[in-house]
């Protein structure tokens, strides 16, 4: 069991402390943890389990906020890590983001959520839709009422409907004026491409997210055309595992609202839709920079909203950059934004220029990270295809529809100076499909 949860800022400040058992964990544990971060570098933030002289520490980092769980007793580490991920997800959803100011502005709600999510060190209620029935998300009206009435709690005075239901993640006798369910494919692609544009490695980590608004007690069956490409699958508790194990079909009674149905990995992909080729040539106090962006593998749809963002190293004193496509801007903090827009068919977008280094610096030793974003309508880059969605136990007649959207795709390209360098791309894809609507 967990004995305490600390929430730390990116500077090591303790934003929030939640003691879970009779054993009090002193804040000196956070000081020891941060000393280790300072001595070993940010690489320690990637280690989920750390052993201190007196405690086991479990950490999850989300948007610069560190969720640190502490215990002196033996416990399954995956249980602690998964719970901390659930806490981060719930807070991010409740607060519409996650940063130090949001947590400080909503101390009461954060404490109330932790009270309901964990009891005496053991996870209790972690379903977001059930938590919303118990604790109202913060809003402007609620804040005004709290100032007028002096009441700071958002806790509901009634038990959630799931307490009277035979299914713990769904309340009984749900009714909606219109029945619909949205299935979202959220994918993150990690690829390594060498300087010549040859794909060295490419894989996708994805999630199937569902937004369900169905009346009664619906029974859904979701099948894929090519489920054999999925690896390392993980399911929501509502999924009947035996059905997947025997027929590779997702059979489930969904919670009401948004939830993650499953996560998966697709390995050994052979193409990416876009490439970025950064080249840096540094000598005699200057650096020549050239960046090319183009279509590597045509997805059959327009690639839109293409942007390239990067930050110049601190040793750069001035820059002179230009592009043959779109608009280019350099801010005072040395952040550069290249807005390409729709990928042109008649030419390859390129950016080039000269960076002047500070006095005494002959060559550039710290290289910028290029972030590339784009949007493709109606394309799933992993190749995963949904075959059909069957719905049973619905109180009214229905018909099915379909639509797809891919957006918020970002590519991080870590450029190197050496001739035989590798650039690492991280692509995030969000795809929404309306599979059923009444």
N, C-alpha and C positions, 0 to 999 in steps of 0.2 A: 504494500500500500504506500501511497505517497504521503509524506508527513507535512510538506509545505510547498507552495508554489510562489515563486518570485517572478515579477515582470520587470525586466530591465530595459533601459534605453540604450541607444548605440554608444553612449558615453559611459556606461556602467552604473548610472544612477538607478536606484530602486524606485520604480514608479508605484508598484503595488506589491503588497505582501499578504498572503492568505495562509494562515496556519490551519491545518486540517485535522490534527490529532492533539492529544494531551502533551505530546513531546514537542516542545518549542525549538525550532531551528533558528539559531541566531543569525543576524544579518552579516556577521563576520564571514559567513560562508560565501556570500556574494562578493565580499572583498577578496577572499582567496581566489574565487573563480575569475574575477576580473584581472587580478595580478597574473594569473596563468595566461589570460588572453593577451595581456600586454607583453609578456615575456616570450610567448610562443607564436604570436601573430594571429591574424584572422583565420589561419588554417584550423585553429582549435574550434572555431565556430561550426566547422563541418563535422565535428565528432559528436555523435548524438549521446554517448554515454561516457562520463568522466568519473574516475574514482578519486575522491579526496581522502585525506587522512582519517576523516570521521564519517563521511556520507558518500552515498552514490548520487551523482548528479545526472539528470536527463535534460537535454536542451533542444529547443526548436527555435529557429530564427525566421522571422517573417517580417519583411519590410523594415528591417533595422531594429525591430523589437525582439528581445530575447525572452522566451518562456522557459524558466528554469525550475524543474521539479527536484525535490530533495527527499531522500529517505535513508534510514539506517538499516532497514531490514531487506532481506532478499525478496525480489519481486520480478516478474517477467518484464524485461526492458521494453519489448514491443508494446506492452500494455501502456506503460507510462508515455512512450513516444507518441503512440496513436492518440492517447487522450490529450496530450499537449497540442497536437495538430488539430483535434476537434475544437479545443478552446480557441486556438488562433482563428480557425474558420468561422466559428460562431461570433467572435468579437468583430472580425472583419465585416461580416454580414450585418450585424446589429449597428455598427458605427459607420457603415459606408466607407470603410477604409481602416487603416491601422497605423497610427503614429502616436507619439508621446502626448501631444495636445488632446487628441480625441479621447485617450484613456483617462487623462486627468480631468477632462470636462465631464466625463460620465463615470466617475468613481462608483457611485451607488449602483448603477446598472451592472457594471463589471462585477462588483461584489455579489450582487443578487444572482447573476448568472453562475458564478462559481459555486455559490451555495446550493443551487439546484443541480449542477452538473456533477458534483462530487460530494460524497457523504462519508465522513470518517476515513478519508483517504482512498475510497473506492468509487470508481465512476458510477453515476446514477442515471441522469437524464441528459442525453447528448443530441437528441433529435431536434433540429432547429424549429420545425413546425410545432412541436410540443412546447418548446421553450417560449415561443411567441405567444402561446395561449396563457402562459404563466406570468411572463414578464413582457410588457409592451416595449417595443423598440423606441428609442428617444426621438422626439420630434419637437417642433417649435411650440405647438399647442401645449404639449405636456410640460415643457419648461416654463411657459407662462403661468400655467395653473399651479405648478410647484412653488413659484414665487408668491402667487396670490394666497394659496391655501397653506403654504408652509410644509406641504407633504412632498417628500423627496423620493418616495418609493414608487416604482412602476409595477409592483407585484399585484397580480389579480387576486380578488377575494374568493374566487371559485376554483375548484379543481379542474384541470384540463379534461376534455372529453375522452381522452384515451384511457382514463382510469376505469371507465365503464365498458371499454371495448375489449373484445377477445384478442385483438391485435395491438400490441403496445405502441406501435408507431403510427397508428391511425385511430382517430376518434370515431365513435359510432354515429350512425344516422347523419352522415354528411350530405348536404344538399347544395347544389350549384345551379344557377339559372341557365348557364351554358356549360356543357361538358367539353373540355379540351385537355390535351396532354402534349407537351413539347419535349422533344428529345434533343439534347445538345451534345455534340461531340467536341470535346476540348482536347486538343493535342499539342504536344510540345516536341519539336523535332530537334535532335542533336546531330550535327553533321560535321565532318572534317573534310575540308577541300584544300588541296595543295595549290601552289601558285599557278600551275598550269590549268586550273579549273577541273582537275580530276577528283572525283568523289572518292575519298578514302574510307569513310565510315558514315553511316546514316541510320538512325533509329528514331522511333516515335514513342513517347509516353503519353497516353491519353486517358480521358475519363468520359463515361457516358452519364451525362447529367439530365435529370428529368424534372420538368415542372408540370405537376399533375393537378388538375382541378376537375375531379370526377365525383359524381354523386354515388351514394350507397357504398357498396363493398365490391369494387371492380376487381376482376382478375385479368391481368395483362400477360400476354406472351409476345416477346420480342425476339425475332430471329434475324440472323445476318446471312448474306449471300456467301461470304467467305470467312467464316469464323476460324478457320485453320491458321490464319495469319496472326492470331492473337496469342500472346504469351504473357505469363506472370499475371494472370487475371486475379482481381480481388473484388468481392461483392458486398453490397449493402445487406444487412440482416434480413431484409424482406425477400431476397432471391432464394428460390428453392434450388439448392446446390445439386441435388440428384438429377433434376431435369437438365441442367447444363452438363453434368458429367456424362450422361447417357446420350443426349441428343444435341448438345451445344445450343440450347435454346434457353432464353431468360424467361422464367415464369415467376410472377411476383404479384403481390397485392401492394400497390404503391402507397407511401405516405402522402398526405395532402400538402401540396406546395412543392418547393424545390428540394432536391436531394441528389446525392451521387449514387447512381445505380451500380456502376462498376468502374474499375480502372484496369488498364491493360498496357501492354508494350508490343510494338511491332518492330521487328529487327530486320536488319540487312536490306534496307530500302536501296534502290539503285539510282534514284534521281531526286533532285530538288527543283522547284520551279524557277528559282532565281539565283544568280551568282553575284558575288561582290569581289572585286580584285583590287585590294589596296597595295600600292607600291611606294616605298619610302627610300630615298637616296640621300644620305646625309654626309656632308664633308665641308670643311673650312668655315664652320659657323652657320651654315645654311642647310636646309633640307628640302629637297624636291618631293612633292607629294602628288600622287595620281590615284584616283579611285574610279573604277568602271563598274557599272551595274547593268546587268542584262538578263534576258530570259535564257535560262539554262535548259529547261525542258518545258515546252509549251503545254500548259494545262488545258488548253482549249477554251479558256475563258479570259476575259480581260484582266490584267493585273493593274489594280488601281491604288491610289493613295500611297504611292511609293515615297518613303522618306528615308533619309540617311542622316543620322545624328552622331556626333562624336565630340570629344573635348580635347583640346590641344594640351600637350604636356606643359607643366609649370615652367620649364626651361625655355619655352618659346616666348620671345618678346614681342613679335609682330608677325602678321601673316598677310599674304596677298593671294586670294583664292578666287577662282572663276569656274563656271560650268557652262556646258553647251545646251543644257536642258533644265527648265525649272528655275527656281529662285534659291539663292544662297545667302545666308546671314551668319554673322559672327558676333556674339554678344560680348559684353565686358568681362564676363567670367571665363572667356575663352571657349564657350560652348558653341559649336557650329551646327547649323541645321540646313540641310539641303532638301528642299521640297521638289520632288520630281513630278508627282501627280500620276497620271496614267502612263504606263510604260509605252513609249513610242515604238512603232513597228519599223520606221524608216531609218532609225539611227540608234546608236548605243549611247545612253547617258554617261557622261564622264565629267569628272571634276579634277582640276589640277591647280597647282600654284606653288609658291615658295614660302617656307617658314624660316624666319630669321631667329637664330638662337641667341641667348643671352651672352654677354661678354665672358670670355673664358671657356665657353662650351663649344668644342669643335664638332662633336657628333651627337646625334639624338640617340639616347640610350633607353628612354621610356617612350613606348609607342601607344598611340590612341586606340581606344576600343570603338569600333563602328557599330552603331545600332541601326538596323534597317527594318522599316515597317512597310507592309503592303496589305492589300485586300483583294481576295478573289471570290467572286460570287459563285456559289453552287459547286464547290470542289472540296473533296476530302483527300488530303495529300497522302494519307496512309493507304488509301485504296479500300478502306473498310466501307461496306455497303449494307444498308438495312434492307432486308428482303420484305418483311411485313410486320405489322403490329396487330395482333388480335385482341379484342376486348370482349369480356364476358361479364354477366351480371350487371348490365347497365339498365336503368329504369326507363330509358327512352331510346327511340330509333336514332341512328347516327349514320354519318357518311365520313369517308376518310379523304384527307387532302395532304399535300406535301409541298414544302418549300425549303430551300437551303440557302445558307449565308455563311461565308467564311470571312472573318475580319480579325483585327488586332493581331496581325502577324508581325513578329519582330525578329530580326536577325542580329546577333551579336558577332562581330567579326574582330578577332584579336590579331592585329597586324604585327608582323615581325620585319626586321630590317634585312636579315640574312637572305641570300639568294634562294636557298631551298627551304622556304618557310612554309608553315601550315597556318591556315586561318580557320578558326572555330566558329561555327554558326549555330545559333540556338533559335529555332523558329517556333512560335506559339500560334496555334490555329484554333479558332473558335467557330464551330459550325452549328447552326440551329436548324432543326427540321420540324415543321408542324406535321405530325403524322396522323393526327385525328382531331377533328373538330365537329361539334354537334351543330 
